[in-house]
Amino acid sequence: MTTLTLEKRIRKNKKIEGHLYQNLVTHLPPQPIRDRSMFEKYSSILDALAKLLTRDIGSDRAGLEIYFGAVSHFISEYEKGEFSLESPAAEDMLRFFMEQHKLKQDDLADDLGGQPVVSDVLNGKRRLTRDQIERLAIRFNVTPWTFIKMA
C-alpha cells in the first residue's frame, strides 16, 4: 500500500484491513527522517492523523497517539537539523520501543533470553541475534530491518 493510499484512507477515517495503527507502523514505521522526501511523507500522515484524532475513533486512538508522538519526535529532530544519515543502533531502537510501549527490561526477558541479556543489549555490550531481532519485529509489528544498523 502506498503512502498516498494510506493517507487517503486516514483522511476518510476508514479502517485499513484491521487496526490503523498496525498498518501505519507496517507501511511507514517510526524512524529517524533521513531526507526531504521522508519528511514530507511523515508530515502529510501526521496532518491527516491530527484531524482524525479530533474525532471519536474508538479502539485505534491509543495506538495512533503513540504513533503520532513517535513520528512527531522524528519530525522535530529533522527540523532542528539534528539528524544523522546513519541508521540508529539496535539498542537505541529497542530503547525507543520500550519507552513508547512503557516496557521494562523484565517485559522483554522472554523475547531476548533473560533480563541480563536485555541489559547487555541496551548497554551495547551484546548484539541482537537474528532470532531475537525476529521476535522483536513480531512483538512491535515492524520490519526486522528496524533493529539492524546500516552503515
N, C-alpha and C positions, 0 to 999 in steps of 0.2 A: 504494500500500500504506500503510495507516495505521500510526501509531507503535505502537498496541496489537498489531496483527498482527505487526509486526516484532519486538516484544518477546516475544510468544508463541513465535514461531519460534526466537528466540535461546534462550529458556528450554528449548525442546525440542531444541536443538542440531541443528536441521535447516538444510540449505543453502537459500538463497533464490535460486533460479534462477541459480546460479553462486556467485561469491565473496561471502561475507557482508560483508566489509569494503567492497566496492564498493557493495553495496546500502545499507549504513548511511550511507556518505558521500552517496549519491544521495538517500536519503529523509530523512536527518537529518544534514546536513553540519555539521562542527565550526564553530562560530561563536560570537561573544560572546552571552551569555544576556541577554535584554532584559526578561524578565518571569517571574513565578512559574510560569506555565504551561510556558514553555520549560524552566525549571529542573527542574520535575517530570518532564518527558519525558526530558531528558538523564539525570537521576538514576536514573530507572527503567531506562533502557537500560544504564547503567553497572553497576547492581546485577546485572542479568542477565548482562552481559559478564564481570563479576568471577567469577561462578560458572562460567561457560563456560570461562574461561581457566585454571581449575584442572585441566581435563581435557585429554586429548590431542585437539587439534582439527585437526591436520595443517597444510596449507599456508595456512590462514586466520590462523594465530597472529600472524605478523609484522604484517600489516595491522591486525588487531584491537588489538594492543598499541599501534600508532601512534594509532589512533582513540581508544583508551582514554586515552592520555596527553594528546591534544589536548583532548578533552572534559573531562577532569579539571581541566585548567588553567582552562577557562572556568567550570566549576562553582566552583572555588576563588575566582576573581575575583568571581563573583556573590555568593558567601557573605561575602566581605570587604566587599562594598558598593562595590568599586572597578570598577564597570562604567559604561558610558555608554549612553544610549539612542540615541546616534548610531552609525551603522554604521562599521566601521573603514575606513580609507583603503585603496585598492588596493595600495599599496606595503606596507602592514602585512600584508595577507592574503598577498601574494606572499612576503614575508619568512617568514611563518609556514609556508607550504607548503614553502619551500626548506629551512627548518630541520627540519621533520617528515620530509622525504624525503632529507635530507642532500645537498642540491644546492648547487653553486657557481654563480656568475654565468655562467661558461662553459657550464654544462649547459643554460642557458635561452637561450643566444645564438641558436640556430637558430629558436626559437619567437618571439623578440622582435625579431630583426633585428640581432643583434650584441651583444657584451659591453658596449660603451659605452652602448647603449640600455638594457640591463638595469640598469646602474649608475645611469643618469639616472632611471629609473622608481623604483628603490629609494630614491633620494635626493630624490624628489618634484620633480625638475626637468622631468620629462616624464610625460604621462598615457598610459595604455594606450589603444591604438586598439581599435576593435571587433574587427578580425581577431586582434589579439594576445589580447584577452580570450577570444575563442572558442577559440584554440589552447590557452591556459592551462586553460580549463574542461575541454577534452578531456583534456589531459595529466593533470590532477589529479582527473578524474572528478567535477566539481562543476558546479553551475549557473553560467552566466555572471554572474548577479547577485552571486555571491560577490566579484567584483572591481569592482563598481560601488558607489560610496559614495552612500548615500541620506541626504539631509539631514533 
